[in-house]
Amino acid sequence: MLLGIVVGYILITVGLTLFFGLHPIEQGAISTTESISVMGVGVVSLVVGYLGWKGFNYFAY
C-alpha cells in the first residue's frame, strides 16, 4: 500500500519532468509518448496503492 503510493508519486513526478523537458538527458532521448507512459504507470501504481489502503481498512475495521 505505502510502496504503491510512494512509487506512484515518484513515477508521476519523473513523467512530468520528462514531459516538460526539465531532465538533464540529451534532447530527443525521451519522447513524449515514453514520458506519458511513465506517468501512466505512476497513476496505475497510485491507484493500486489506494485500493490496497481501502482493502486494508475494510478488513481491519
N, C-alpha and C positions, 0 to 999 in steps of 0.2 A: 504494500500500500504506500508506504512512505517512499520507497525506492522508485515506484512508478511515477509519483508526483514530482520527485526531485529530477529524475531523468527526463521527464516530460518538459519541465521548466527549462532545463539546460538545453534540450534539443530545440525547443521553440525559440529560445534566445539566440542560439547559434544559427538557426534557419533565418531569423530576421536579419542577423548580421551579414550572412551570406547574400540574402536577397537585396539588401541595400548597398552592398559592395564595401562594407566597412572592415573587411578582413585584410590581413597582410599578405594573402596569397596573390600571386600574379594575376593580372586581369585576364579574364577569359578561361580560367582554370575550372571555375564552378559556374554552371549555367543556372538560369532562373528556375528551370524545371527541377534541377537537383536541390536547390535551396527550398523550393516549395515541398518537395518530398521529405526533406529533413524536418520541416515544420509539421508536416502531416504525421510523421512517425511520433513527433513530440506530442501532438494532440491526442493520438491514439494511446500513448503511454499515460498521459494525464487522465484520460477517461478511464483507463484500466485501474489506475490508482484510486480514482474517485469511486469506482464501483467496488473496489476492494474495501474502501472505507465504509461505504454503505452496507456491504455484506458483513463486515465486522460488527458494525453497530446493530444489525438485525439479529445476529446470533448472540451478541454479548448482553443484550438487554431484553 
